[in-house]
Amino acid sequence: MKSINTPEIILKSKSIGHPIDFSWTRKKIEQFLDPLDQNKELENILTTVNHKGTVGLTAALLEWINCRFSGYTKATNDINQRIEALWCSIANPDNTAPLLFDSNLDMPASGSVNGPLWIALMNVRMIDVKYRKGSYFIQNEILGLVLLARHITPKKKFFDKWFNDTIIELNRLYPCAYNYKNLDETDEAIYDSSNEPVICRDFFFNDKFEFTLENSENVLNNFIESLDSKANPFLQLAQKAS
């Protein structure tokens, strides 16, 4: 990802350079892979956020997770590229290629480093798929990512404060346009999120960011313009400009 400072809240959470000392058991893995109906309150809260807000939260959570494993994995650059792509897709999904991951299911998903990263990237892949399809159930996929990011964070009180404050603002400024409880899971209707306001990284990680729709759009556009599309296989910015 382009040269940016690590968010202060992530530094306070001691996520960078901390030993990998969280528990990683089969039971934990199952909780992250199939979290629905086990965390109804959190699940309901996440459904109040619209699609672009959900993708923004996904990018922020993936950055948090990537910071936690900095120095422990060679996948850092690939993950940074996916984070860049998520922000670009908020402006326009056509700016990016699908975030395919482990399509043949042949990557190692075990261990306290590869395991969490596999779950995180698979969740991100599914969020990307549902965002592109306009699925009304996109919020289902982010629940496991939230639980995972919290679990691996050493100082959880900082994650909790950040997440709670963020959700309040997302609910206020990026509310979901439909009632999730009235949806039929067998319905293949498509939701068009193109008219939703964009959201930027500063919304999640910059305490001094003054929110307006114009500021969000300007900050996001400046971020996208600073990226090197030739260095990131997920970006299709050149095609957009041509």
Protein Blocks (a to p, Z undefined) as FASTA:
>chain_A
ZZddddfklmmnomgopacfbccdfklmmmmmmmghklmmlmmmmmmpcfklmmmmmmmm
mmmmmmmmgojacklmmmmmmmmmmmmmmmomklpccddehklopacfedjklmmmmmmm
mmmmmmmmmmmnopaklmmmmmmmmmmmmmmpmblmlmmmmmmmmmmmmmmmmccfbdfk
lpcfkbccdcdfklpccddfklmmmmklccdfklmmmmmmmmmmmpcfklpmkbcklmmm
ZZ
